[in-house]
């Protein structure tokens, strides 16, 4: 039997399996429950600006973009991708990111540091969380 903490420390990934994905009535929060007992409530804005897509992440760390104007974004679709991920569709029609179970877990586990990095990058770019025209 493999010790999950050894796998996590060696790979940086947790490998927990989701037991439930629940979209809030206002479509602004996705709650993901994992089989290890962790439950993460992830805002749609956070999921959108941390999309694993090349549009956001680029093809290298130096190409990372800090996408602004997504404060009020909503999730309008959740589609399973095989047994390992979901594709999320947002009301700005972004749907190219495939969110693996490991990535969703990482987003929940590292929320505070990831969100701070995003806000700092947005500020450095002179961008805002607000949608243009607001």
Secondary structure as GFF3:
##gff-version 3
##sequence-region A 1 134
A	DSSP	alpha_helix	4	11	.	.	.	ID=ss1
A	DSSP	beta_strand	18	23	.	.	.	ID=ss2
A	DSSP	beta_strand	29	34	.	.	.	ID=ss3
A	DSSP	beta_strand	39	43	.	.	.	ID=ss4
A	DSSP	alpha_helix	44	49	.	.	.	ID=ss5
A	DSSP	alpha_helix	54	57	.	.	.	ID=ss6
A	DSSP	three_ten_helix	61	63	.	.	.	ID=ss7
A	DSSP	beta_strand	75	81	.	.	.	ID=ss8
A	DSSP	beta_strand	85	90	.	.	.	ID=ss9
A	DSSP	beta_strand	98	100	.	.	.	ID=ss10
A	DSSP	alpha_helix	101	109	.	.	.	ID=ss11
A	DSSP	alpha_helix	111	124	.	.	.	ID=ss12
###
